[in-house]
Amino acid sequence: MSSLVLVALKVGFLVLMWLFILFVVNTIRVDLFGRHVSAEELVAADEKPSSRRQTRGSSTPTKITITTGRAAGASAPLPSGNDEIMLGRTSAADLDVDDDYASSRHARVWRDEQGWVVEDLLSTNGTYVNGQKISQPTRIGVGDVVRIGRSQMQLEA
């Protein structure tokens, strides 16, 4: 092989190595810090038809409680302002899920003008609402089941 081909192969290999490293660093960054949700994404999530919201009670939720899993019975009060609840496997989370399939910063729950919203923070195993995997912010209410790993939780009045 000519030296020009060898140099081209070495440069190509180095480029692939750096692309892989950047991909890994970006994945770690997203897992640690989540991603920003634009107003358009939230509006698009709100426009999805959902008949289940009409059937739920009109009571106002006051806390989120883990109903199944290792941390069953643990709960966190829902904030009254614009604060959010962080769900994850770390003690720094507002509600420590204690599940092997949960990311350290797995999901967040916050309130907007129309109610409570849950968002998956690009976790490895995803977040499910009433059995369906979510990919964008999703409205939840009293009685909706949020699943992270093997743990399930609900908003309670």
Secondary structure by P-SEA (a helix, b strand, c coil): ccaaaaaaaaaaaaaaaaaaaaaaaaaaaaaabbbbbcaaaaaaaaaccccccccccccccccccccccccccbbbbbbcccbbbbbcccccccccccccccccccccccccccbbbbbcccccccccccccccccbbbbcccbbbbcccbbbbbcc
